[in-house]
Amino acid sequence: MIEDEIIKEMSSIPCRCHICESLDNFEFTSMARVQHQITVDAHIKSELIIRGFCNHHFWAIASLTSHKTAAAMGKMFLENNNYSAMGCLICKYLIAKESELLKEFIKEVTEAAVNKVQQFEKRLCNPHFNLIMSRLDANVAGYLSGIQRVHTEKLVRELKSFEEKSRFDQNREEETSWWRAVENLVGRKGMTCKWEDLKL
């Protein structure tokens, strides 16, 4: 099944941005839940008719579900003649989850900085790093900056190895370094949330 392959591939990429990875898993689960709930939950169905999906999530759900379910969703929207892509239901869930994850990360990194934890393993992409840095006090910001620098230097070394080694000599971190470099620079694929929408 294509969903299983997607989950396996995404979950096998090591050393990702903690927030992006968590959001990918949550997004997939939310899409699966919504496509099921519209057949059994009248409230979700009515909210979906009002809100709709953004183009990204409508295509993603259509590619993950059966043709019958995609047809049922299309029929539902067409019959109600009220389809709007302005307030995507999945994006709504993602904005709330992203706010929750960022608050949790700030709490964890603050505790790690106070306790002077040397091996803080969670890393961030640049968009999430910049967002969080603006909400930390100077000591915690300095701690996180140092941790982020260590992770970035490691990623650069893996990128160099990726370029120099043949495909058969690369370990999993080197093999996925190009993908993680893109995520590190711009955030996760399909990121639709605006920073000002987040409630921190």
C-alpha positions in Angstrom: 0.0 0.0 0.0 1.4 3.5 -0.9 0.6 4.9 2.6 2.8 2.2 4.2 5.7 3.0 1.8 5.4 6.8 2.6 5.4 6.3 6.3 8.3 3.8 6.1 10.4 6.1 3.9 9.7 9.3 6.0 10.3 7.5 9.3 13.6 6.0 8.1 15.2 9.4 7.4 17.4 10.1 10.5 18.3 13.4 12.1 15.3 15.4 10.8 13.9 18.7 12.3 12.0 17.5 15.3 9.0 19.8 14.6 8.9 19.0 10.9 9.1 15.2 11.5 6.3 15.4 14.1 4.1 17.4 11.8 4.6 15.0 8.9 3.4 12.1 11.1 0.5 14.2 12.5 -0.5 15.4 9.0 -0.6 11.9 7.6 -2.7 10.6 10.5 -5.0 13.6 10.3 -5.6 13.0 6.5 -6.4 9.4 7.2 -8.6 10.2 10.1 -10.6 12.9 8.2 -11.2 10.7 5.1 -12.6 8.1 7.4 -14.6 10.5 9.7 -16.5 12.1 6.8 -18.3 8.9 6.3 -19.2 8.4 10.0 -19.2 11.8 11.7 -21.8 14.4 10.6 -20.0 17.3 12.4 -16.7 16.6 10.6 -18.6 16.3 7.3 -20.3 19.6 7.7 -17.1 21.3 8.8 -15.3 19.9 5.8 -18.0 21.1 3.5 -17.6 24.7 4.9 -13.8 24.7 5.1 -12.7 22.4 2.3 -9.0 21.5 1.7 -6.2 23.5 0.3 -4.9 22.2 -3.1 -1.9 20.5 -1.4 -4.1 18.5 1.0 -6.9 17.7 -1.4 -4.4 16.1 -3.9 -2.5 14.4 -1.0 -5.7 12.8 0.3 -6.9 11.9 -3.1 -3.6 10.1 -3.8 -3.7 8.2 -0.4 -7.3 7.1 -0.5 -9.3 4.7 -2.7 -10.9 6.0 -5.9 -14.3 5.4 -4.3 -13.5 7.6 -1.3 -12.1 10.3 -3.6 -15.3 10.1 -5.7 -17.5 10.3 -2.6 -15.6 13.4 -1.4 -15.8 15.0 -4.8 -19.6 14.2 -5.0 -20.1 15.6 -1.5 -18.4 19.0 -2.5 -20.2 19.2 -5.8 -23.6 18.4 -4.4 -23.3 21.1 -1.8 -21.9 23.6 -4.3 -20.0 25.2 -1.5 -16.5 24.1 -1.9 -13.9 26.5 -0.5 -10.2 26.0 -0.3 -9.7 29.1 1.9 -9.8 27.4 5.3 -8.3 23.9 4.8 -9.4 21.5 7.6 -6.0 19.8 7.7 -4.1 23.1 7.8 -6.3 24.1 10.7 -5.2 21.0 12.6 -1.6 21.5 11.6 -1.5 25.1 12.9 -2.8 24.0 16.3 -0.4 21.0 16.4 2.6 23.1 15.3 1.9 25.6 18.1 1.7 22.8 20.6 5.0 21.2 19.4 6.8 24.5 19.5 5.7 25.2 23.1 6.8 21.7 24.1 10.2 22.2 22.4 10.7 25.6 24.1 10.0 23.9 27.5 12.4 21.0 26.8 15.2 23.2 25.5 14.9 25.5 28.4 15.1 22.6 30.9 18.1 21.2 29.0 19.9 24.6 29.1 19.2 25.0 32.8 20.5 21.5 33.5 23.4 22.0 31.1 22.6 18.9 29.1 25.5 18.2 26.7 23.7 15.9 24.2 20.4 17.5 23.3 19.5 15.4 20.2 16.5 17.3 18.9 17.4 19.6 16.0 15.4 22.2 14.0 15.1 23.4 10.5 16.1 27.1 10.0 12.4 28.3 9.9 11.6 26.7 13.2 15.0 27.6 14.7 14.5 31.3 13.9 11.0 31.3 15.2 12.0 29.7 18.5 15.1 31.8 19.0 13.0 34.9 19.1 11.1 33.5 22.1 14.0 32.4 24.3 15.9 34.3 26.9 19.6 35.0 26.1 21.0 32.0 28.0 18.7 29.5 26.5 19.1 31.0 23.1 22.9 30.7 23.4 22.5 27.1 24.4 20.2 26.2 21.5 22.4 28.1 19.1 25.4 26.0 20.1 23.4 22.8 19.8 22.1 23.8 16.4 25.6 24.7 15.2 26.9 21.1 16.2 24.0 19.5 14.2 24.6 21.8 11.2 28.3 21.0 11.1 27.5 17.3 11.3 25.0 17.7 8.3 27.7 19.5 6.3 30.2 16.7 6.9 27.5 14.2 5.8 26.8 16.2 2.6 30.6 16.2 1.8 30.7 12.4 2.3 27.6 12.1 0.1 29.3 13.9 -2.7 32.6 12.0 -2.3 31.4 8.4 -1.8 29.7 6.1 -4.2 26.1 5.3 -3.5 27.0 1.8 -2.3 29.5 3.2 0.3 27.2 5.7 2.0 25.6 5.1 5.3 21.9 6.1 5.9 22.7 9.5 7.3 25.0 10.3 4.3 22.4 8.9 1.8 19.6 11.1 3.2 21.8 14.2 3.8 20.7 16.0 0.6 17.0 15.7 1.6 17.7 16.8 5.2 19.7 19.8 3.9 16.7 21.0 1.9 14.4 20.5 4.9 17.0 22.3 7.1 17.0 25.3 4.8 13.3 25.7 4.0 11.2 23.5 6.4 9.1 20.6 5.5 7.5 19.9 2.2 4.0 21.1 2.0 4.4 23.6 4.9 1.4 25.8 4.6 1.2 27.4 8.0 2.0 31.1 8.3 4.1 32.0 11.3 1.7 34.7 12.4 -1.0 32.1 12.6 0.8 30.2 15.3 -0.2 30.8 18.9 2.9 30.8 21.0 
